[in-house]
Amino acid sequence: MFARILTGALLTAAATLALAPTASADPTPDWNTFYDKTANFVAPFDPGAFGDKADRALVLSPYGTGRVIECKGDGHYVAVYCRQFDDQGREHAITQIISAPFRGVWVYNPF
């Protein structure tokens, strides 16, 4: 009787393990690589900036979101650094001046 219970339990465990999906995770992003994060920002005068796009961070930049805003870092292990390029192709930092619990506000550094 004990052998039948043990055999049944082993077969059930084997079937469960055989049919269980394997674990998969997204690849770990490289925090030293810049990614296009323009969609996470909105300029104050953009339509919907205080309506349907109110969940996005405000960016005070002469280019608004008309130019790509690139960021790297995760804000936990690596500090977030964002940048935007001007007409001559020079890099300018976009610095966060207000963070949670309020809506984030990021400012273009012209220097």
N, C-alpha and C positions, 0 to 999 in steps of 0.2 A: 504494500500500500504506500509506504513512504517512497519507494523507488518510482512509482507512478506519479506521485505529486512532484517529486524532484524533477523527473523527466519533463513533465508538463510545464513546470516553471522555467526550466532551461530552454525548452522549445519556444515558449512565449517570449522570453528575453531575447533569444536569438532572432526571432522574427521582428521584434520591435527594433533592435539594433540594425538589422538588415534593411528595413524599410524607412528608417529615420533619415531625413535629409542631412547632408553634411553641412557643417557650419561654413558660412562665407561672410566676409566682411569687405567693406569698401577699402581700397588700398589707402594706406596712410598718406595724406597729402604732404608734400614737401613744403615746409613753412619758410624755406629760403627762396621760394619761387613766387614771383608776382602773378596774381590772378586778376582778371577783369571783374571788378566788384561794382561797376557803374550802376547796375540794377538795384543795389542796396542803398543808393543815395537819391535825394531829390533836392532840387533847388527851390528856395522859398517862393519864387514866382511861377513855378511850373504849375500847370493845371492839376488839381487834385493834391497839391502838396499838404494841405490841411484837411483833406477829405479822404479819398480812397487810398492815397499813398502816405497817410499819416504814420504808418508803421516804419517807414524808411528814415534814415538819418538825413538831416539837413546838411547841405554842403554850401558854404559861402565861398564861391569861386567866380572869377570873371568869365570862366568857360561853362559854369554850371555843370550839367551832366551831358553837355554837347561833346565833350571830349572824354576819352576813356579814363576812368579812375581805377588804378591798380593798387592792390593791397597784398601784403604778406604778413604772416604771423597768425596765431590763434587767440591771442589775448590772455592766454593762461600760462603756457610754457614759454611762448615767444611773443614779445610785444608787437602789437599791430602797427604797421607802418604803411601809409598810403601815399600815393604820388599821382601827379598829373603833369603832363608836358605842355609847354607853351608853344607859341607860333614858331620859335626858333629851335624847338626840339629839346629845350632845357628842362630838366626834372625839377619839380617843385613839390615840397612836402605838403600833404593835407593833414593837419593836426586836429585831433579831437580836443575840444575845449569844454564840452558838457557831455556827461555820460549818464548812465542809469542812476536813479529811477526815472529821469526825464528822457525825452527824445534826444538822441545824440546830435551834437552840432559839431561839424568839422569845418575848419577854416584853411583856405589856400594861403600858403606862405610865399609871397612874391620874391623873397630873397634866397 
